[in-house]
Amino acid sequence: MANYKIQKNPFIVPTTDGKLIEEIWGATTNNPEISIAHMVAPPGWKEPFQTPEFEEFTYIISGKKQFEIEGEIIILEKGESIKIEKGTRVRYSNPFDSECEYMAICLPAFSMDLVNREEME
């Protein structure tokens, strides 16, 4: 038995907001301890505030992404990354004119049971 597993077919998470979410590792691949996802957020995209029960790391591949973290607005660009501690109230968005491509890693894995999303304003 091999001591490795190759992932060739990420799970495409169904969305209704135009955002591409390709979960490479995570709950959909029976890895509840971590999720790794490739994402592309279209211009004007935003999510509601959330207070996740997991740490989230984000690495920007291209474009810009806005983070509203407990009242502070932070904008990251290509090559920059951030770690957001679990239990932190945050809202992710792309209020810019071009798409934002990024990787997100969550410890433990992202799940709707742990994200604690608020209603959209």
Chimera marker file (.cmm) of the C-alpha trace (Angstrom):
<marker_set name="trace">
<marker id="1" x="0.000" y="0.000" z="0.000" r="1" g="1" b="0" radius="0.5"/>
<marker id="2" x="1.335" y="3.429" z="-0.972" r="1" g="1" b="0" radius="0.5"/>
<marker id="3" x="2.169" y="6.042" z="1.637" r="1" g="1" b="0" radius="0.5"/>
<marker id="4" x="0.720" y="8.812" z="-0.540" r="1" g="1" b="0" radius="0.5"/>
<marker id="5" x="-2.407" y="9.778" z="-2.428" r="1" g="1" b="0" radius="0.5"/>
<marker id="6" x="-2.540" y="11.859" z="-5.593" r="1" g="1" b="0" radius="0.5"/>
<marker id="7" x="-5.532" y="14.144" z="-6.079" r="1" g="1" b="0" radius="0.5"/>
<marker id="8" x="-6.459" y="14.533" z="-9.762" r="1" g="1" b="0" radius="0.5"/>
<marker id="9" x="-10.118" y="15.548" z="-9.489" r="1" g="1" b="0" radius="0.5"/>
<marker id="10" x="-10.904" y="18.334" z="-7.017" r="1" g="1" b="0" radius="0.5"/>
<marker id="11" x="-14.512" y="18.613" z="-5.894" r="1" g="1" b="0" radius="0.5"/>
<marker id="12" x="-16.234" y="21.626" z="-7.495" r="1" g="1" b="0" radius="0.5"/>
<marker id="13" x="-18.387" y="23.137" z="-4.753" r="1" g="1" b="0" radius="0.5"/>
<marker id="14" x="-21.741" y="24.323" z="-6.147" r="1" g="1" b="0" radius="0.5"/>
<marker id="15" x="-22.148" y="28.101" z="-5.751" r="1" g="1" b="0" radius="0.5"/>
<marker id="16" x="-24.761" y="30.672" z="-6.727" r="1" g="1" b="0" radius="0.5"/>
<marker id="17" x="-22.543" y="33.782" z="-6.561" r="1" g="1" b="0" radius="0.5"/>
<marker id="18" x="-20.188" y="33.172" z="-9.507" r="1" g="1" b="0" radius="0.5"/>
<marker id="19" x="-17.271" y="32.097" z="-7.303" r="1" g="1" b="0" radius="0.5"/>
<marker id="20" x="-15.270" y="29.020" z="-8.330" r="1" g="1" b="0" radius="0.5"/>
<marker id="21" x="-14.385" y="26.733" z="-5.424" r="1" g="1" b="0" radius="0.5"/>
<marker id="22" x="-12.281" y="23.657" z="-6.133" r="1" g="1" b="0" radius="0.5"/>
<marker id="23" x="-11.777" y="21.699" z="-2.929" r="1" g="1" b="0" radius="0.5"/>
<marker id="24" x="-8.555" y="19.761" z="-3.438" r="1" g="1" b="0" radius="0.5"/>
<marker id="25" x="-8.437" y="18.175" z="0.031" r="1" g="1" b="0" radius="0.5"/>
<marker id="26" x="-11.056" y="18.401" z="2.747" r="1" g="1" b="0" radius="0.5"/>
<marker id="27" x="-14.347" y="16.996" z="3.936" r="1" g="1" b="0" radius="0.5"/>
<marker id="28" x="-15.219" y="15.890" z="0.378" r="1" g="1" b="0" radius="0.5"/>
<marker id="29" x="-12.041" y="13.759" z="0.240" r="1" g="1" b="0" radius="0.5"/>
<marker id="30" x="-12.515" y="12.343" z="3.758" r="1" g="1" b="0" radius="0.5"/>
<marker id="31" x="-9.901" y="14.683" z="5.289" r="1" g="1" b="0" radius="0.5"/>
<marker id="32" x="-11.757" y="16.473" z="8.131" r="1" g="1" b="0" radius="0.5"/>
<marker id="33" x="-8.511" y="17.742" z="9.687" r="1" g="1" b="0" radius="0.5"/>
<marker id="34" x="-7.637" y="20.094" z="6.766" r="1" g="1" b="0" radius="0.5"/>
<marker id="35" x="-9.131" y="21.616" z="3.656" r="1" g="1" b="0" radius="0.5"/>
<marker id="36" x="-7.162" y="23.048" z="0.760" r="1" g="1" b="0" radius="0.5"/>
<marker id="37" x="-9.117" y="24.882" z="-1.924" r="1" g="1" b="0" radius="0.5"/>
<marker id="38" x="-8.351" y="26.821" z="-5.090" r="1" g="1" b="0" radius="0.5"/>
<marker id="39" x="-10.767" y="29.703" z="-5.558" r="1" g="1" b="0" radius="0.5"/>
<marker id="40" x="-11.563" y="32.404" z="-8.091" r="1" g="1" b="0" radius="0.5"/>
<marker id="41" x="-13.764" y="35.274" z="-6.888" r="1" g="1" b="0" radius="0.5"/>
<marker id="42" x="-15.339" y="37.406" z="-9.632" r="1" g="1" b="0" radius="0.5"/>
<marker id="43" x="-15.383" y="41.222" z="-9.495" r="1" g="1" b="0" radius="0.5"/>
<marker id="44" x="-18.000" y="42.486" z="-7.042" r="1" g="1" b="0" radius="0.5"/>
<marker id="45" x="-18.207" y="39.182" z="-5.130" r="1" g="1" b="0" radius="0.5"/>
<marker id="46" x="-18.763" y="39.157" z="-1.360" r="1" g="1" b="0" radius="0.5"/>
<marker id="47" x="-19.800" y="36.795" z="1.406" r="1" g="1" b="0" radius="0.5"/>
<marker id="48" x="-21.658" y="37.541" z="4.625" r="1" g="1" b="0" radius="0.5"/>
<marker id="49" x="-19.740" y="37.961" z="7.878" r="1" g="1" b="0" radius="0.5"/>
<marker id="50" x="-18.734" y="34.724" z="9.567" r="1" g="1" b="0" radius="0.5"/>
<marker id="51" x="-17.017" y="33.611" z="12.761" r="1" g="1" b="0" radius="0.5"/>
<marker id="52" x="-15.417" y="30.272" z="11.849" r="1" g="1" b="0" radius="0.5"/>
<marker id="53" x="-14.379" y="27.556" z="14.277" r="1" g="1" b="0" radius="0.5"/>
<marker id="54" x="-11.243" y="26.907" z="12.199" r="1" g="1" b="0" radius="0.5"/>
<marker id="55" x="-8.040" y="28.757" z="11.315" r="1" g="1" b="0" radius="0.5"/>
<marker id="56" x="-7.952" y="29.993" z="7.735" r="1" g="1" b="0" radius="0.5"/>
<marker id="57" x="-4.864" y="30.736" z="5.680" r="1" g="1" b="0" radius="0.5"/>
<marker id="58" x="-5.241" y="32.597" z="2.375" r="1" g="1" b="0" radius="0.5"/>
<marker id="59" x="-2.588" y="33.047" z="-0.337" r="1" g="1" b="0" radius="0.5"/>
<marker id="60" x="-3.326" y="35.445" z="-3.209" r="1" g="1" b="0" radius="0.5"/>
<marker id="61" x="-2.288" y="34.099" z="-6.626" r="1" g="1" b="0" radius="0.5"/>
<marker id="62" x="-3.587" y="37.043" z="-8.682" r="1" g="1" b="0" radius="0.5"/>
<marker id="63" x="-5.772" y="40.093" z="-8.214" r="1" g="1" b="0" radius="0.5"/>
<marker id="64" x="-6.761" y="41.551" z="-4.841" r="1" g="1" b="0" radius="0.5"/>
<marker id="65" x="-9.009" y="40.387" z="-2.017" r="1" g="1" b="0" radius="0.5"/>
<marker id="66" x="-10.549" y="42.421" z="0.775" r="1" g="1" b="0" radius="0.5"/>
<marker id="67" x="-10.827" y="41.164" z="4.340" r="1" g="1" b="0" radius="0.5"/>
<marker id="68" x="-12.992" y="42.889" z="6.960" r="1" g="1" b="0" radius="0.5"/>
<marker id="69" x="-11.615" y="41.577" z="10.240" r="1" g="1" b="0" radius="0.5"/>
<marker id="70" x="-13.369" y="42.781" z="13.384" r="1" g="1" b="0" radius="0.5"/>
<marker id="71" x="-13.848" y="46.288" z="11.967" r="1" g="1" b="0" radius="0.5"/>
<marker id="72" x="-10.482" y="46.587" z="10.182" r="1" g="1" b="0" radius="0.5"/>
<marker id="73" x="-10.248" y="46.500" z="6.373" r="1" g="1" b="0" radius="0.5"/>
<marker id="74" x="-7.215" y="44.715" z="4.940" r="1" g="1" b="0" radius="0.5"/>
<marker id="75" x="-6.473" y="44.343" z="1.222" r="1" g="1" b="0" radius="0.5"/>
<marker id="76" x="-4.053" y="41.680" z="0.035" r="1" g="1" b="0" radius="0.5"/>
<marker id="77" x="-2.517" y="41.454" z="-3.416" r="1" g="1" b="0" radius="0.5"/>
<marker id="78" x="-0.637" y="38.849" z="-5.473" r="1" g="1" b="0" radius="0.5"/>
<marker id="79" x="2.015" y="37.036" z="-3.440" r="1" g="1" b="0" radius="0.5"/>
<marker id="80" x="0.648" y="38.087" z="-0.042" r="1" g="1" b="0" radius="0.5"/>
<marker id="81" x="-0.940" y="35.806" z="2.527" r="1" g="1" b="0" radius="0.5"/>
<marker id="82" x="-2.790" y="35.964" z="5.824" r="1" g="1" b="0" radius="0.5"/>
<marker id="83" x="-3.672" y="33.676" z="8.719" r="1" g="1" b="0" radius="0.5"/>
<marker id="84" x="-6.956" y="34.345" z="10.499" r="1" g="1" b="0" radius="0.5"/>
<marker id="85" x="-7.417" y="32.705" z="13.895" r="1" g="1" b="0" radius="0.5"/>
<marker id="86" x="-10.533" y="30.664" z="14.635" r="1" g="1" b="0" radius="0.5"/>
<marker id="87" x="-13.242" y="32.591" z="16.448" r="1" g="1" b="0" radius="0.5"/>
<marker id="88" x="-12.463" y="35.805" z="14.508" r="1" g="1" b="0" radius="0.5"/>
<marker id="89" x="-15.369" y="37.655" z="12.872" r="1" g="1" b="0" radius="0.5"/>
<marker id="90" x="-14.464" y="38.193" z="9.207" r="1" g="1" b="0" radius="0.5"/>
<marker id="91" x="-16.017" y="39.009" z="5.836" r="1" g="1" b="0" radius="0.5"/>
<marker id="92" x="-14.330" y="38.193" z="2.535" r="1" g="1" b="0" radius="0.5"/>
<marker id="93" x="-14.982" y="40.169" z="-0.648" r="1" g="1" b="0" radius="0.5"/>
<marker id="94" x="-13.646" y="41.254" z="-4.013" r="1" g="1" b="0" radius="0.5"/>
<marker id="95" x="-14.961" y="44.794" z="-4.551" r="1" g="1" b="0" radius="0.5"/>
<marker id="96" x="-12.399" y="45.338" z="-7.328" r="1" g="1" b="0" radius="0.5"/>
<marker id="97" x="-12.690" y="45.380" z="-11.149" r="1" g="1" b="0" radius="0.5"/>
<marker id="98" x="-10.831" y="42.119" z="-11.819" r="1" g="1" b="0" radius="0.5"/>
<marker id="99" x="-11.129" y="38.581" z="-10.506" r="1" g="1" b="0" radius="0.5"/>
<marker id="100" x="-9.088" y="37.342" z="-7.561" r="1" g="1" b="0" radius="0.5"/>
<marker id="101" x="-7.497" y="33.906" z="-7.646" r="1" g="1" b="0" radius="0.5"/>
<marker id="102" x="-6.328" y="32.442" z="-4.345" r="1" g="1" b="0" radius="0.5"/>
<marker id="103" x="-5.707" y="29.347" z="-2.260" r="1" g="1" b="0" radius="0.5"/>
<marker id="104" x="-7.393" y="28.804" z="1.097" r="1" g="1" b="0" radius="0.5"/>
<marker id="105" x="-6.366" y="26.314" z="3.769" r="1" g="1" b="0" radius="0.5"/>
<marker id="106" x="-8.580" y="25.639" z="6.794" r="1" g="1" b="0" radius="0.5"/>
<marker id="107" x="-7.599" y="23.773" z="9.979" r="1" g="1" b="0" radius="0.5"/>
<marker id="108" x="-9.735" y="21.780" z="10.712" r="1" g="1" b="0" radius="0.5"/>
<marker id="109" x="-11.435" y="21.416" z="7.325" r="1" g="1" b="0" radius="0.5"/>
<marker id="110" x="-14.055" y="23.935" z="6.219" r="1" g="1" b="0" radius="0.5"/>
<marker id="111" x="-17.629" y="22.877" z="6.852" r="1" g="1" b="0" radius="0.5"/>
<marker id="112" x="-20.926" y="24.714" z="6.953" r="1" g="1" b="0" radius="0.5"/>
<marker id="113" x="-21.326" y="23.418" z="10.521" r="1" g="1" b="0" radius="0.5"/>
<marker id="114" x="-18.175" y="25.281" z="11.614" r="1" g="1" b="0" radius="0.5"/>
<marker id="115" x="-18.280" y="28.505" z="9.558" r="1" g="1" b="0" radius="0.5"/>
<marker id="116" x="-21.073" y="30.304" z="11.501" r="1" g="1" b="0" radius="0.5"/>
<marker id="117" x="-22.177" y="32.586" z="8.653" r="1" g="1" b="0" radius="0.5"/>
<marker id="118" x="-24.432" y="35.538" z="9.397" r="1" g="1" b="0" radius="0.5"/>
<marker id="119" x="-27.271" y="36.718" z="7.192" r="1" g="1" b="0" radius="0.5"/>
<marker id="120" x="-26.151" y="38.806" z="4.193" r="1" g="1" b="0" radius="0.5"/>
<marker id="121" x="-26.547" y="42.539" z="4.836" r="1" g="1" b="0" radius="0.5"/>
<link id1="1" id2="2" r="1" g="1" b="0" radius="0.2"/>
<link id1="2" id2="3" r="1" g="1" b="0" radius="0.2"/>
<link id1="3" id2="4" r="1" g="1" b="0" radius="0.2"/>
<link id1="4" id2="5" r="1" g="1" b="0" radius="0.2"/>
<link id1="5" id2="6" r="1" g="1" b="0" radius="0.2"/>
<link id1="6" id2="7" r="1" g="1" b="0" radius="0.2"/>
<link id1="7" id2="8" r="1" g="1" b="0" radius="0.2"/>
<link id1="8" id2="9" r="1" g="1" b="0" radius="0.2"/>
<link id1="9" id2="10" r="1" g="1" b="0" radius="0.2"/>
<link id1="10" id2="11" r="1" g="1" b="0" radius="0.2"/>
<link id1="11" id2="12" r="1" g="1" b="0" radius="0.2"/>
<link id1="12" id2="13" r="1" g="1" b="0" radius="0.2"/>
<link id1="13" id2="14" r="1" g="1" b="0" radius="0.2"/>
<link id1="14" id2="15" r="1" g="1" b="0" radius="0.2"/>
<link id1="15" id2="16" r="1" g="1" b="0" radius="0.2"/>
<link id1="16" id2="17" r="1" g="1" b="0" radius="0.2"/>
<link id1="17" id2="18" r="1" g="1" b="0" radius="0.2"/>
<link id1="18" id2="19" r="1" g="1" b="0" radius="0.2"/>
<link id1="19" id2="20" r="1" g="1" b="0" radius="0.2"/>
<link id1="20" id2="21" r="1" g="1" b="0" radius="0.2"/>
<link id1="21" id2="22" r="1" g="1" b="0" radius="0.2"/>
<link id1="22" id2="23" r="1" g="1" b="0" radius="0.2"/>
<link id1="23" id2="24" r="1" g="1" b="0" radius="0.2"/>
<link id1="24" id2="25" r="1" g="1" b="0" radius="0.2"/>
<link id1="25" id2="26" r="1" g="1" b="0" radius="0.2"/>
<link id1="26" id2="27" r="1" g="1" b="0" radius="0.2"/>
<link id1="27" id2="28" r="1" g="1" b="0" radius="0.2"/>
<link id1="28" id2="29" r="1" g="1" b="0" radius="0.2"/>
<link id1="29" id2="30" r="1" g="1" b="0" radius="0.2"/>
<link id1="30" id2="31" r="1" g="1" b="0" radius="0.2"/>
<link id1="31" id2="32" r="1" g="1" b="0" radius="0.2"/>
<link id1="32" id2="33" r="1" g="1" b="0" radius="0.2"/>
<link id1="33" id2="34" r="1" g="1" b="0" radius="0.2"/>
<link id1="34" id2="35" r="1" g="1" b="0" radius="0.2"/>
<link id1="35" id2="36" r="1" g="1" b="0" radius="0.2"/>
<link id1="36" id2="37" r="1" g="1" b="0" radius="0.2"/>
<link id1="37" id2="38" r="1" g="1" b="0" radius="0.2"/>
<link id1="38" id2="39" r="1" g="1" b="0" radius="0.2"/>
<link id1="39" id2="40" r="1" g="1" b="0" radius="0.2"/>
<link id1="40" id2="41" r="1" g="1" b="0" radius="0.2"/>
<link id1="41" id2="42" r="1" g="1" b="0" radius="0.2"/>
<link id1="42" id2="43" r="1" g="1" b="0" radius="0.2"/>
<link id1="43" id2="44" r="1" g="1" b="0" radius="0.2"/>
<link id1="44" id2="45" r="1" g="1" b="0" radius="0.2"/>
<link id1="45" id2="46" r="1" g="1" b="0" radius="0.2"/>
<link id1="46" id2="47" r="1" g="1" b="0" radius="0.2"/>
<link id1="47" id2="48" r="1" g="1" b="0" radius="0.2"/>
<link id1="48" id2="49" r="1" g="1" b="0" radius="0.2"/>
<link id1="49" id2="50" r="1" g="1" b="0" radius="0.2"/>
<link id1="50" id2="51" r="1" g="1" b="0" radius="0.2"/>
<link id1="51" id2="52" r="1" g="1" b="0" radius="0.2"/>
<link id1="52" id2="53" r="1" g="1" b="0" radius="0.2"/>
<link id1="53" id2="54" r="1" g="1" b="0" radius="0.2"/>
<link id1="54" id2="55" r="1" g="1" b="0" radius="0.2"/>
<link id1="55" id2="56" r="1" g="1" b="0" radius="0.2"/>
<link id1="56" id2="57" r="1" g="1" b="0" radius="0.2"/>
<link id1="57" id2="58" r="1" g="1" b="0" radius="0.2"/>
<link id1="58" id2="59" r="1" g="1" b="0" radius="0.2"/>
<link id1="59" id2="60" r="1" g="1" b="0" radius="0.2"/>
<link id1="60" id2="61" r="1" g="1" b="0" radius="0.2"/>
<link id1="61" id2="62" r="1" g="1" b="0" radius="0.2"/>
<link id1="62" id2="63" r="1" g="1" b="0" radius="0.2"/>
<link id1="63" id2="64" r="1" g="1" b="0" radius="0.2"/>
<link id1="64" id2="65" r="1" g="1" b="0" radius="0.2"/>
<link id1="65" id2="66" r="1" g="1" b="0" radius="0.2"/>
<link id1="66" id2="67" r="1" g="1" b="0" radius="0.2"/>
<link id1="67" id2="68" r="1" g="1" b="0" radius="0.2"/>
<link id1="68" id2="69" r="1" g="1" b="0" radius="0.2"/>
<link id1="69" id2="70" r="1" g="1" b="0" radius="0.2"/>
<link id1="70" id2="71" r="1" g="1" b="0" radius="0.2"/>
<link id1="71" id2="72" r="1" g="1" b="0" radius="0.2"/>
<link id1="72" id2="73" r="1" g="1" b="0" radius="0.2"/>
<link id1="73" id2="74" r="1" g="1" b="0" radius="0.2"/>
<link id1="74" id2="75" r="1" g="1" b="0" radius="0.2"/>
<link id1="75" id2="76" r="1" g="1" b="0" radius="0.2"/>
<link id1="76" id2="77" r="1" g="1" b="0" radius="0.2"/>
<link id1="77" id2="78" r="1" g="1" b="0" radius="0.2"/>
<link id1="78" id2="79" r="1" g="1" b="0" radius="0.2"/>
<link id1="79" id2="80" r="1" g="1" b="0" radius="0.2"/>
<link id1="80" id2="81" r="1" g="1" b="0" radius="0.2"/>
<link id1="81" id2="82" r="1" g="1" b="0" radius="0.2"/>
<link id1="82" id2="83" r="1" g="1" b="0" radius="0.2"/>
<link id1="83" id2="84" r="1" g="1" b="0" radius="0.2"/>
<link id1="84" id2="85" r="1" g="1" b="0" radius="0.2"/>
<link id1="85" id2="86" r="1" g="1" b="0" radius="0.2"/>
<link id1="86" id2="87" r="1" g="1" b="0" radius="0.2"/>
<link id1="87" id2="88" r="1" g="1" b="0" radius="0.2"/>
<link id1="88" id2="89" r="1" g="1" b="0" radius="0.2"/>
<link id1="89" id2="90" r="1" g="1" b="0" radius="0.2"/>
<link id1="90" id2="91" r="1" g="1" b="0" radius="0.2"/>
<link id1="91" id2="92" r="1" g="1" b="0" radius="0.2"/>
<link id1="92" id2="93" r="1" g="1" b="0" radius="0.2"/>
<link id1="93" id2="94" r="1" g="1" b="0" radius="0.2"/>
<link id1="94" id2="95" r="1" g="1" b="0" radius="0.2"/>
<link id1="95" id2="96" r="1" g="1" b="0" radius="0.2"/>
<link id1="96" id2="97" r="1" g="1" b="0" radius="0.2"/>
<link id1="97" id2="98" r="1" g="1" b="0" radius="0.2"/>
<link id1="98" id2="99" r="1" g="1" b="0" radius="0.2"/>
<link id1="99" id2="100" r="1" g="1" b="0" radius="0.2"/>
<link id1="100" id2="101" r="1" g="1" b="0" radius="0.2"/>
<link id1="101" id2="102" r="1" g="1" b="0" radius="0.2"/>
<link id1="102" id2="103" r="1" g="1" b="0" radius="0.2"/>
<link id1="103" id2="104" r="1" g="1" b="0" radius="0.2"/>
<link id1="104" id2="105" r="1" g="1" b="0" radius="0.2"/>
<link id1="105" id2="106" r="1" g="1" b="0" radius="0.2"/>
<link id1="106" id2="107" r="1" g="1" b="0" radius="0.2"/>
<link id1="107" id2="108" r="1" g="1" b="0" radius="0.2"/>
<link id1="108" id2="109" r="1" g="1" b="0" radius="0.2"/>
<link id1="109" id2="110" r="1" g="1" b="0" radius="0.2"/>
<link id1="110" id2="111" r="1" g="1" b="0" radius="0.2"/>
<link id1="111" id2="112" r="1" g="1" b="0" radius="0.2"/>
<link id1="112" id2="113" r="1" g="1" b="0" radius="0.2"/>
<link id1="113" id2="114" r="1" g="1" b="0" radius="0.2"/>
<link id1="114" id2="115" r="1" g="1" b="0" radius="0.2"/>
<link id1="115" id2="116" r="1" g="1" b="0" radius="0.2"/>
<link id1="116" id2="117" r="1" g="1" b="0" radius="0.2"/>
<link id1="117" id2="118" r="1" g="1" b="0" radius="0.2"/>
<link id1="118" id2="119" r="1" g="1" b="0" radius="0.2"/>
<link id1="119" id2="120" r="1" g="1" b="0" radius="0.2"/>
<link id1="120" id2="121" r="1" g="1" b="0" radius="0.2"/>
</marker_set>
